[in-house]
Amino acid sequence: MISRTQPKKIIEELLKEVNFGCPFPECGSPFLTIHHFDPKWSEKQHHDPDGMIALCPEHHNMADIGIYTKEQLRYFKKNPYIQDKIKVKWPWDPEKIVFRMGGSILFGTRPALTLESNKILEVKKKFIPSLNRAIFSFDMNILDKKGKFMAKMVDNYLSVPIHNLKLLRFSTKGHAFKVEHEDGSYLNLKFKRNSLEEFRKLLKCNFEDNLVFGIIEIAKKISMDSDNKIPIVTILGHFSNPNIDIHILENKINFICYFYNNEEVNLPPKVFLPSGSLRITLGKKDILKFG
């Protein structure tokens, strides 16, 4: 029996085929699922990309009940709606925020990561009168290895040119996002509102028990939302410029200093309070800054 889960390479091929957005006219949503239509999964279990198409959940449901013919779906595959760039409203508006990056924990409103003068990811606090409370909005500026624009977000509105992209993918539930350039540069973000117990288990992967207690106490004071959850954005990625190459993994950050004999450094998990940061400088110039 074939697994219903599609192989990663097939998914990536189908997403790129529709330029990473729903191909239905006037749609273009980047929240995509995979539909089997020729033959249907119920008729034959297969992962033949010629008989599959990436669609948003709304148009996937319509295809499931037979709204579109096979000929129409093949037309969508060959003539996707998105031709230039993806534009979408970012789905996260948390009341509080904690960044987790390479196992490190960053509290507070801040640029999470700055490469020289480029703020790769930043959050800003804004008050919403209709909600009578503040939320956090995201700014993002991702460059490829040549310093060219790869993805940009201002006040939770994301714009991504599709040219030279290897992958652009949102989870259909909106909790995960990845954008990857053909040169290997990428950013992967994951969002989850954690209970205290879930947060404690996460911290134990990288910190001793006595430090875990202190981090929990800080989070309870400044990072719990109105449901007593701790919203965490996990950052993974690979970025590079002529001075430095940085690779953010699940539990460590690795970077190579091209300006200092190509020295390779592994940064172990740390805790950054709202006013804390870590800087790597060349003369008076910040090459890399966390927080």
KEROVEX-390732 format. One line per 8 residues: their letters; for each residue x, y, z of N, C-alpha, C. Coordinates in steps of 0.05 Angstrom, whole numbers, plus 32768, in hexadecimal, padded with zeros to 4 digits. Example, Ala and Ser with C-alpha at 12.3 -4.5 7.8 and 13.67 -1.06 7.14 Angstrom:
as> 8108,7F8E,809C,80F6,7FA6,809C,8108,7FBE,809C  8101,7FD3,808E,8111,7FEB,808F,8102,8001,809D
This chain:
misrtqpk> 8011,7FE8,8000,8000,8000,8000,8012,8019,8000  800B,802C,7FEF,801A,8045,7FEE,8010,8058,8004  8023,8066,8011,801C,8079,8025,800E,8091,8018  7FFA,809C,8026,7FEC,80B4,801C,7FFE,80CD,801C  8013,80CC,802E,8025,80E2,802F,8036,80E4,8016  8036,80FA,8009,8044,80FD,7FF0,8062,8100,7FF5  8073,80F4,7FE4,8090,80F8,7FE6,8098,8116,7FE5  80AC,811D,7FF3,80B4,8139,7FF5,80BB,8144,7FD9
kiieellk> 80C9,8135,7FC8,80D0,813F,7FAE,80B8,8144,7F9C  80A4,8133,7F9F,808B,8136,7F90,807D,8150,7F98  807B,8154,7FB3,806E,816D,7FBD,807C,8185,7FB3  8097,8186,7FB4,80A6,819D,7FAB,80A2,81A2,7F8D  80A1,818C,7F7E,809D,818F,7F61,8081,819B,7F5B  806D,8192,7F6A,8052,819C,7F65,804E,81B9,7F6F  805B,81C0,7F85,805A,81DC,7F8E,8068,81EF,7F7A  807E,81E7,7F70,808D,81F8,7F5D,807D,81FA,7F42
evnfgcpf> 8070,81E4,7F3B,8060,81E4,7F22,804B,81FA,7F22  803F,8200,7F39,802A,8214,7F3A,8035,822F,7F45  8050,8231,7F45,805D,824A,7F4F,8056,8250,7F6C  8052,823A,7F7C,804F,823C,7F99,8035,8249,7FA2  8022,824C,7F90,8008,8257,7F97,7FF2,8247,7F8A  7FDA,8247,7F95,7FC4,8239,7F89,7FBF,8243,7F6D  7FBF,8230,7F59,7FBD,8238,7F3D,7FA2,8242,7F34  7F8E,823F,7F45,7F73,8247,7F3D,7F72,8265,7F38
pecgspfl> 7F65,826E,7F23,7F65,828B,7F1C,7F5B,829C,7F33  7F6A,82B2,7F38,7F65,82C5,7F4D,7F69,82BB,7F69  7F76,82A3,7F6C,7F7B,8299,7F87,7F99,829E,7F8E  7FAA,828B,7F88,7FC7,828F,7F8E,7FCF,828A,7FAB  7FBD,827F,7FBB,7FC4,827A,7FD7,7FDC,8267,7FD9  7FEF,826E,7FEB,8007,825C,7FEE,8002,8245,8002  7FEA,8244,800E,7FE3,822E,8020,7FD8,8217,8010  7FEA,8204,8009,7FE4,81F0,7FF4,7FE3,81D4,7FFF
tihhfdpk> 7FD1,81C4,7FF3,7FD0,81A7,7FF7,7FD2,8199,7FDC  7FD5,817F,7FDC,7FD9,8170,7FC3,7FC0,8160,7FBD  7FB6,8163,7FA5,7F9E,8155,7F9C,7FA5,8141,7F86  7F9B,8128,7F8A,7F9E,8113,7F75,7F85,8114,7F63  7F89,8117,7F49,7F71,8119,7F38,7F70,8106,7F20  7F88,80FB,7F18,7F88,80EA,7F01,7F9C,80D4,7F04  7F94,80BD,7F0F,7F79,80B8,7F1A,7F76,80C3,7F37  7F5D,80C3,7F41,7F59,80CB,7F5C,7F66,80B7,7F6F
wsekqhhd> 7F6C,80BF,7F87,7F79,80AD,7F9B,7F66,8096,7FA1  7F4C,809B,7FA1,7F39,8085,7FA8,7F38,8070,7F91  7F40,8078,7F79,7F40,8065,7F63,7F5B,8056,7F61  7F71,8064,7F66,7F8B,8058,7F65,7F9E,8068,7F78  7FAC,805A,7F89,7FBF,8067,7F9B,7FD9,806B,7F8C  7FE0,8085,7F89,7FF8,808B,7F79,8003,80A6,7F81  801C,80AB,7F78,8028,80C6,7F7B,8035,80CE,7F61  8025,80CC,7F4C,802E,80D5,7F31,8028,80F3,7F2E
pdgmialc> 803D,8103,7F2D,8039,8120,7F2C,8028,812A,7F14  8028,811B,7EFF,8018,8123,7EE8,7FFA,8122,7EEE  7FF2,8112,7F01,7FD6,8110,7F09,7FD0,811D,7F24  7FE2,812F,7F2D,7FDF,813D,7F47,7FE2,815B,7F43  7FD7,816A,7F55,7FD9,8188,7F53,7FD8,8194,7F6F  7FE7,81A9,7F73,7FE7,81B8,7F8C,7FD0,81CD,7F8B  7FBF,81CC,7F9F,7FA8,81DE,7FA1,7FA5,81E8,7FBE  7F99,81FF,7FC2,7F93,8208,7FDD,7F7C,81F6,7FE8
pehhnmad> 7F78,81F5,8002,7F64,81E3,800D,7F48,81E8,8001  7F41,8201,7FFC,7F26,8207,7FF1,7F22,81FB,7FD6  7F36,81FF,7FC4,7F33,81F4,7FA9,7F39,81D6,7FA8  7F48,81CC,7FBC,7F4C,81AF,7FBE,7F31,81A2,7FC5  7F22,81AD,7FD8,7F08,81A2,7FDF,7EF5,81A2,7FC7  7EF6,81B8,7FB7,7EE4,81BA,7FA0,7EEC,81A5,7F8B  7F07,81A1,7F88,7F10,818C,7F75,7F08,8170,7F7E  7F08,816C,7F98,7F01,8152,7FA3,7EE4,814A,7F9C
igiytkeq> 7ED2,815D,7F9B,7EB6,8156,7F95,7EB0,8159,7F78  7EC4,815D,7F67,7EC0,815C,7F4A,7EB9,8176,7F3D  7EBE,818D,7F4A,7EB8,81A6,7F3D,7EC7,81AB,7F23  7EE0,81A1,7F22,7EF1,81A5,7F0B,7EF6,818B,7EFC  7EF8,818E,7EE2,7EFF,8177,7ED1,7F1D,8172,7ED2  7F26,815B,7EC9,7F42,8155,7EC7,7F50,8168,7EB4  7F42,816F,7E9F,7F4E,8182,7E8C,7F52,819E,7E98  7F3F,81A7,7EA9,7F42,81C0,7EB7,7F5A,81C0,7ECA
lryfkknp> 7F5D,81AA,7ED9,7F73,81A8,7EEC,7F8E,81A7,7EDD  7F8F,819A,7EC7,7FA8,819A,7EB7,7FAE,81B6,7EAD  7F99,81C5,7EA6,7F9D,81E0,7E9D,7FA9,81F1,7EB4  7F9E,81ED,7ECC,7FA9,81FC,7EE3,7FC6,81F5,7EE8  7FCE,81DC,7EE4,7FE9,81D4,7EE8,7FFC,81E2,7ED5  7FF3,81E6,7EBC,8004,81F2,7EA8,8002,8210,7EA7  7FED,821B,7EB3,7FE8,8238,7EB2,7FE2,8243,7ECE  7FF5,8242,7EE1,7FEF,824A,7EFC,7FE9,8268,7EFE
yiqdkikv> 7FD9,826F,7F12,7FD1,828B,7F15,7FE9,829D,7F1D  7FFA,8293,7F2F,8011,82A3,7F37,8027,82A2,7F21  802F,82BA,7F18,8044,82BC,7F03,805C,82CC,7F0C  805B,82DB,7F22,8071,82EC,7F29,8079,82E9,7F46  8066,82EE,7F59,806D,82EC,7F75,8055,82E4,7F85  805B,82D8,7F9C,8046,82D1,7FB0,8042,82E9,7FC3  8029,82F0,7FC7,8023,8305,7FDB,800E,82FA,7FED  8013,82FB,8007,8000,82EF,801A,8002,82FD,8035
kwpwdpek> 7FEB,82FE,8043,7FEA,8308,805F,7FF5,82F2,8071  8009,82F9,8081,8015,82E6,8094,8000,82DD,80A8  7FFF,82C3,80AF,7FEA,82B9,80BF,7FEE,82BC,80DE  8005,82C5,80E7,800A,82C6,8103,8007,82E3,810E  7FF7,82E6,8123,7FF4,8300,8131,7FF5,82FB,814F  800B,82F1,815A,800C,82E9,8176,800A,8301,8189  7FFF,82FC,81A1,7FFE,8311,81B6,801A,8314,81C3  8028,82FE,81C5,8043,82FE,81D0,8055,82EE,81BD
ivfrmggs> 806F,82F0,81C2,8082,82E2,81B0,809B,82D9,81BE  80A4,82C1,81B8,80BF,82B7,81C0,80CB,82AA,81A7  80E4,82B1,81A1,80F2,82A5,818B,8103,828E,8195  8103,8278,8186,8116,8262,818C,8127,825E,8173  8141,8261,8176,8153,8260,815F,816C,8251,8167  8171,823A,815A,8188,822A,8161,8187,8220,817D  816F,821D,8189,816C,8216,81A5,816C,822D,81B8  8177,8244,81AF,8177,825D,81BF,815B,8268,81C2
ilfgtrpa> 8156,8276,81D8,813C,8283,81DD,8140,82A1,81DE  812F,82AF,81CE,8131,82CC,81CD,8116,82D8,81D5  8116,82E7,81EB,80FE,82F5,81F4,80FD,8311,81E9  80E4,831C,81E6,80E0,8338,81E1,80DD,833F,81C4  80D4,8358,81C0,80D0,8364,81A5,80EB,836C,819A  80F3,8361,8183,810E,8365,817A,8112,835A,815E  8128,8363,8151,8131,8354,813A,813D,8339,8144  8133,8323,813B,813E,8309,8145,8159,8304,8139
ltlesnki> 815D,830B,8120,8176,8305,8112,817D,831B,80FE  8195,8326,8101,819E,833B,80EE,81B9,8332,80E2  81BB,8332,80C8,81D3,832B,80BA,81DE,8345,80AE  81F4,834F,80B9,81FE,836A,80B3,81E7,837E,80B8  81E0,838E,80A5,81CA,83A1,80AA,81AF,8397,80A3  81AD,837E,8099,8193,8373,8091,8185,8364,80A7  816E,836E,80AF,815E,8361,80C4,814E,834B,80B6  8157,8332,80B9,814A,831B,80AC,812E,8317,80B7
levkkkfi> 812B,8318,80D1,8110,8314,80DD,810E,8326,80F6  80F7,8335,80F7,80F3,8348,810D,80D5,8347,8114  80D0,834B,812E,80B4,834E,8137,80B0,836A,8143  8098,8375,813F,8091,838F,814A,8076,838D,8158  8073,839B,816D,805A,839B,817C,8048,83B1,8173  802E,83AB,816F,801B,83C0,8168,8001,83BC,8176  7FF3,83D2,817C,7FDA,83D1,818A,7FC3,83D0,8176  7FB0,83BD,8179,7F99,83BA,8168,7F80,83C4,8177
pslnraif> 7F75,83DC,8171,7F5E,83E6,8180,7F46,83D4,8180  7F41,83C6,816A,7F29,83B5,8168,7F2C,839D,817B  7F44,8395,8181,7F49,837F,8194,7F4E,8388,81B0  7F54,83A2,81B2,7F5B,83AF,81CC,7F74,83A1,81D8  7F87,8399,81C7,7F9F,838D,81D1,7FB5,838F,81BC  7FCD,838A,81C4,7FE4,838B,81B2,7FE9,836F,81A6  7FF3,836F,818D,7FFC,8356,8181,8018,835C,8175  8025,8347,816C,803E,834A,815F,803B,8346,8141
sfdmnild> 8049,8357,8132,804A,8354,8115,8067,834E,810C  8069,8342,80F5,8083,8338,80EC,808D,8348,80D4  80A7,834E,80D4,80B5,8358,80BC,80CB,8344,80B5  80D0,8341,809B,80E3,832E,8092,80F1,8338,8079  810B,8334,8078,811A,833C,805F,8130,8327,805B  812B,8315,8048,813D,82FF,8042,814B,8303,8028  8165,8302,8028,8175,8306,8010,8182,82EB,8008  8187,82E7,7FEE,8195,82D0,7FE5,81B3,82D5,7FE9
kkgkfmak> 81C4,82C2,7FE1,81E1,82C4,7FE5,81ED,82DB,7FD5  81E0,82E4,7FC1,81EA,82FB,7FB1,81DF,8316,7FBC  81D0,8315,7FD2,81C5,832D,7FDD,81AC,8337,7FCF  81A0,8326,7FBF,8187,832E,7FB1,816F,8326,7FC1  8159,8336,7FBD,8140,8332,7FCB,8135,8316,7FC6  812F,8308,7FDC,8124,82ED,7FDA,8108,82EB,7FE6  8103,82F9,7FFD,80E9,82FA,8009,80E8,8312,801B  80D1,8320,801C,80CE,8337,802D,80B3,8338,8039
mvdnylsv> 80B2,8340,8053,8098,8343,8060,8099,835D,8070  8084,836D,806E,8081,8386,807D,8066,8385,808A  8066,8387,80A5,804E,8388,80B4,803B,8371,80AE  8046,8359,80AC,8037,8340,80A8,802D,833C,808B  8037,834B,8078,8030,8346,805C,8049,833D,804E  8048,8324,8044,805F,8316,8038,805E,8318,801A  8076,831D,800E,8079,831E,7FF1,8092,830D,7FEA  808E,82FA,7FD7,80A4,82E8,7FD0,80A5,82E5,7FB1
pihnlkll> 80B9,82EF,7FA3,80BC,82EA,7F87,80C0,82CC,7F83  80B4,82C0,7F6E,80B5,82A3,7F6B,80CE,829B,7F5B  80DB,82AE,7F4D,80F2,82A7,7F3D,810A,829E,7F4E  8117,828A,7F47,812F,827F,7F55,8128,8272,7F70  810E,826D,7F75,8107,825F,7F8D,8108,8241,7F89  8113,8233,7F9D,8111,8216,7F9D,80F7,820D,7FAB  80EF,821C,7FC0,80D8,8214,7FCF,80CB,822B,7FDD  80B1,822C,7FDD,80A2,823F,7FEF,808A,822F,7FF8
rfstkgha> 8088,822B,8013,8073,821A,801D,8068,8224,8038  804E,8227,803A,8040,822A,8053,8032,8210,805A  8032,8209,8073,8020,81F2,807B,8003,81FC,8078  7FF1,81EA,8072,7FD5,81F2,806E,7FC9,81FC,8088  7FD4,81F4,809F,7FCA,81FE,80B9,7FD7,8219,80C1  7FEA,8222,80B1,7FF6,823C,80B5,800B,823D,80CA  8014,8226,80D5,8027,8227,80EB,8045,8225,80E2  804A,8220,80C9,8065,821D,80BF,8068,822A,80A4
fkvehedg> 8080,8234,809F,8086,8242,8086,80A3,823D,807F  80A9,8238,8065,80C4,8235,805B,80C7,8242,8040  80DC,8252,803D,80E3,825D,8023,8100,8256,801E  8106,824B,8006,8122,8243,8000,8129,824B,7FE4  8141,8257,7FE2,814B,8260,7FC8,815B,8249,7FBB  815E,824B,7FA1,816E,8236,7F93,818B,8235,7F9C  8195,824B,7FA8,81B1,824B,7FB1,81B5,823F,7FCD  819F,8235,7FD9,81A1,8229,7FF3,8199,823A,800B
sylnlkfk> 8196,8254,8006,818D,8266,801C,8170,825F,8022  8169,825E,803C,814D,8258,8043,8146,8262,805F  812C,8266,8063,8121,826C,807D,810A,825A,8082  810A,824D,809A,80F4,823B,80A2,80EA,8245,80BD  80D0,824C,80BE,80C4,8256,80D7,80AE,8243,80E0  80AC,823E,80FA,8097,822D,8105,808B,823C,811D  8071,823B,811F,8063,824A,8134,8052,8237,8145  8054,823A,815F,8043,822A,8171,803F,8239,818B
rnsleefr> 8026,8239,8195,8020,8243,81AF,8021,822C,81C3  8036,822D,81D4,803C,8217,81E6,8031,821B,8202  8028,8205,820E,8022,8205,822B,803C,8207,823A  803A,820D,8254,8053,820F,8264,8061,81F4,8264  8052,81DE,8265,805F,81C4,8265,806C,81BE,824B  8060,81C6,8235,806C,81C2,821A,8085,81D3,8218  8085,81EB,8222,809C,81FD,8222,80B2,81F1,8233  80AB,81E6,824A,80BF,81DA,825C,80CD,81C2,824E
kllkcnfe> 80BE,81B1,8241,80CA,819A,8232,80DC,81A4,821C  80D4,81B9,820F,80E5,81C4,81F9,80FF,81CE,8204  80FE,81DC,821A,8117,81E7,8226,812A,81D2,8230  811F,81BB,823A,812F,81A6,8245,8141,8199,8230  813A,819E,8216,814B,8193,8201,8167,81A1,8200  8168,81BA,820B,8180,81CA,8208,818B,81D6,8222  817C,81D5,8238,8184,81E3,8250,8182,81D1,8269  8193,81D7,827D,8192,81C9,8296,8179,81D1,82A6
dnlvfgii> 8170,81C0,82B8,8157,81C4,82C7,8156,81DF,82D5  816D,81E7,82E2,816C,8200,82F1,8168,8218,82DF  8173,8217,82C6,816F,822D,82B3,8153,822C,82A7  8148,8213,82A3,812D,8210,8298,8119,821E,82AB  811D,821B,82C5,810B,8228,82D9,810B,8246,82D5  8123,8252,82D2,8125,826F,82CF,8118,8279,82B5  811C,826A,829F,8111,8272,8286,80F2,8271,8287  80E7,825C,8294,80CA,8259,8297,80BF,8271,82A7
eiakkism> 80CD,827A,82BC,80C3,8291,82CC,80C3,82AA,82BB  80D8,82AE,82AA,80D8,82C6,8299,80C1,82C5,8285  80BC,82AE,8279,80A7,82AA,8266,808C,82B0,8272  8088,82A7,828B,806E,82AB,8299,8069,82C9,829D  807E,82D8,82A1,807B,82F5,82A6,8076,8306,828D  8084,82FE,8277,8084,8311,8260,807B,8304,8246  8076,82E9,8245,8072,82DD,822B,8059,82CB,8229  8047,82CD,823D,802F,82BC,823C,8018,82CC,8230
dsdnkipi> 8009,82C0,821D,7FF3,82CE,8211,7FDA,82CC,8222  7FC3,82D5,8218,7FAA,82D6,8228,7F9F,82BB,822D  7FA9,82A6,8220,7FA0,828A,8225,7FB5,827B,8236  7FC8,828A,8241,7FDE,827F,8251,7FEF,826B,8241  7FF3,8272,8227,8004,8263,8216,801D,8274,8210  8033,8267,8208,804B,8275,8200,804F,8272,81E2  804A,8287,81D3,804E,8285,81B5,806C,8285,81AE  8074,8270,81A0,8090,826C,8199,8093,826B,817B
vtilghfs> 80A5,827B,8170,80AD,8279,8154,80C8,826C,8153  80CA,8255,8146,80E4,8247,8143,80EF,824F,8128  8108,8257,8128,8116,8260,810F,812B,824C,8107  812A,8243,80EE,813F,8234,80E2,8147,8241,80C8  8160,823F,80C0,8167,824C,80A7,8185,824A,80A0  818A,8253,8088,81A6,8254,807D,81A9,826E,806D  81BC,827F,8076,81C0,8299,8069,81DE,829E,8066  81E5,82AD,8052,8201,82B1,804C,8205,82CC,803E
npnidihi> 821D,82D8,8043,8226,82EF,8034,8244,82EE,8033  8252,8301,8027,826F,82FF,8024,827F,82FD,803E  8273,8305,8055,8281,8304,806F,827B,82EB,8080  8263,82E0,807D,825B,82CB,8090,8246,82B9,8084  8247,82A0,808C,8233,828C,8085,8227,8281,809E  820C,8282,80A1,81FF,827A,80B9,81EA,8264,80B3  81EB,824F,80C4,81D8,8239,80C1,81CA,8235,80DC  81B0,823B,80DD,81A1,8238,80F6,8193,821D,80F6
lenkinfi> 819C,820C,8108,8191,81F1,810B,817E,81F0,8123  8173,81D8,8128,815F,81D5,813D,816B,81DC,8159  8184,81D3,815E,818F,81D6,8179,81AA,81E4,817A  81B3,81EF,8164,81CC,81FF,8164,81CD,8211,814C  81DE,8225,814D,81E3,8237,8137,8200,8234,812F  8204,822F,8115,821F,822C,810B,8225,8243,80F8  823C,8250,80FB,8243,8264,80E7,8261,8263,80E0  8267,826B,80C8,8282,826C,80BE,8289,8289,80B8
cyfynnee> 829F,8292,80C5,82A8,82AE,80C2,82BC,82B0,80AA  82B2,82B8,8093,82C4,82BA,807C,82D9,82D0,8080  82D2,82E4,8091,82E5,82FA,8095,82FA,82F3,80AA  82F8,82DC,80B6,830C,82D4,80CB,8315,82B7,80C6  8324,82B4,80B0,8330,829A,80A9,831C,8283,80A7  8304,828A,809E,82EF,8275,809B,82EA,8265,80B4  82ED,8272,80CB,82E9,8264,80E5,82CC,825B,80E8  82C8,8243,80F0,82AE,8238,80F4,82A7,8238,8112
vnlppkvf> 8290,8242,8119,8288,8245,8135,826C,8238,8139  8268,822A,814F,824E,821F,8156,8245,822F,816F  822E,823B,816D,8223,824A,8183,820F,8239,8192  8215,8231,81AB,8202,8221,81BB,81EA,8231,81C3  81D4,8223,81CC,81BC,8232,81D4,81C1,8245,81EB  81B5,825C,81EA,81B7,8271,81FE,819B,827D,8203  8199,828E,8217,8180,829C,821D,8186,82BA,821A  8175,82C8,820A,8178,82E4,8206,815F,82F2,8212
lpsgslri> 8164,8303,8226,814E,8313,8231,8148,832A,821E  8132,8339,8222,812A,834E,820F,8140,8361,8208  8152,8367,821A,8167,837A,8215,8181,836D,820C  8182,8352,820B,819A,8344,8205,819E,833E,81E8  81B7,833C,81DF,81BD,8334,81C4,81D9,8329,81C2  81DF,831D,81AC,81FA,8313,81A6,8203,831E,818B  821B,832B,818B,8224,8337,8173,8240,832C,816B  8243,8329,8151,825D,8323,8145,8265,833A,8134
tlgkkdil> 827C,8347,8139,8283,8360,812C,829D,835D,811C  829F,836E,8108,82B8,8372,80F9,82BE,838F,80FA  82D2,8396,810B,82D7,83B2,8111,82BF,83BE,8120  82B3,83D3,8116,829B,83DE,8123,8281,83D5,8116  8283,83C2,8104,826C,83BA,80F4,8261,839F,80FF  8247,839E,8104,823A,8385,810C,8237,8373,80F4  8244,835C,80F5,8241,8348,80E0,8229,8336,80E4  8224,832F,80FD,820E,831D,8104,8204,8325,8120
kfg> 81EA,8326,8123,81DE,832D,813C,81C5,831C,8142  81C5,8310,8159,81AE,8302,8163,81A1,8313,8178  8187,831A,8174,8179,832A,8188,817E,8348,8184
